[in-house]
Amino acid sequence: MIMIDEALRQAAELPADLQREVSDFIEFLAQRRRSKAGYRLRQDWAGAMKEYRDQYTALELQKKTLEWRGD
């Protein structure tokens, strides 16, 4: 709570327009955190290259997919 108390003290010393900016920034950080919490990693690509497993090693296949994508 010491950090919060210090942040509140500093914010209280700012003019009203900058206090609103601080408040907006805090809301932005909170929203960004909420957004990340619901993010799920997509893995619908898993197994997409299994037909090539007998033709290439994992490293060769990685290089080949980059080649096919044009990277």
Secondary structure per residue as TSV (DSSP state, phi and psi in degrees):
chain	resnum	aa	ss	phi	psi
A	1	M	-	360.0	-16.7
A	2	I	H	-62.3	-42.0
A	3	M	H	-63.9	-41.0
A	4	I	H	-64.9	-43.4
A	5	D	H	-60.7	-42.2
A	6	E	H	-66.2	-41.8
A	7	A	H	-63.4	-41.3
A	8	L	H	-63.9	-41.1
A	9	R	H	-62.2	-45.5
A	10	Q	H	-65.3	-43.0
A	11	A	H	-63.4	-36.7
A	12	A	H	-64.9	-24.7
A	13	E	T	-81.8	-10.9
A	14	L	S	-82.7	156.7
A	15	P	-	-65.9	160.8
A	16	A	H	-55.4	-41.0
A	17	D	H	-65.1	-37.2
A	18	L	H	-74.9	-29.6
A	19	Q	H	-63.1	-39.4
A	20	R	H	-64.4	-38.4
A	21	E	H	-64.7	-41.2
A	22	V	H	-60.9	-45.1
A	23	S	H	-61.4	-43.6
A	24	D	H	-61.6	-40.6
A	25	F	H	-66.0	-41.3
A	26	I	H	-61.5	-42.6
A	27	E	H	-63.4	-40.4
A	28	F	H	-59.2	-46.6
A	29	L	H	-62.4	-41.9
A	30	A	H	-64.4	-42.5
A	31	Q	H	-64.2	-42.2
A	32	R	H	-62.6	-39.5
A	33	R	H	-66.5	-41.6
A	34	R	H	-63.7	-38.7
A	35	S	H	-64.4	-42.2
A	36	K	H	-68.1	-31.9
A	37	A	H	-63.2	-31.8
A	38	G	T	-92.3	1.0
A	39	Y	-	-76.6	128.2
A	40	R	-	-113.9	136.1
A	41	L	-	-70.1	126.4
A	42	R	-	-77.4	134.7
A	43	Q	-	-135.5	30.3
A	44	D	T	-70.5	-10.4
A	45	W	T	-83.7	-14.9
A	46	A	T	-56.4	129.8
A	47	G	T	84.8	1.9
A	48	A	T	-65.5	-25.3
A	49	M	T	-107.2	15.9
A	50	K	G	-63.9	-21.9
A	51	E	G	-67.1	-16.4
A	52	Y	G	-100.1	2.8
A	53	R	T	-63.9	-26.5
A	54	D	T	-85.2	-15.6
A	55	Q	T	-94.1	-28.2
A	56	Y	S	-134.1	149.7
A	57	T	-	-74.4	170.8
A	58	A	H	-60.2	-42.4
A	59	L	H	-67.2	-43.2
A	60	E	H	-62.0	-40.4
A	61	L	H	-66.7	-38.0
A	62	Q	H	-61.7	-45.5
A	63	K	H	-64.8	-39.9
A	64	K	H	-64.2	-42.8
A	65	T	H	-65.0	-36.6
A	66	L	H	-63.7	-39.8
A	67	E	H	-62.9	-46.3
A	68	W	H	-65.0	-34.3
A	69	R	H	-76.9	-18.0
A	70	G	T	89.7	16.9
A	71	D	-	-84.6	360.0
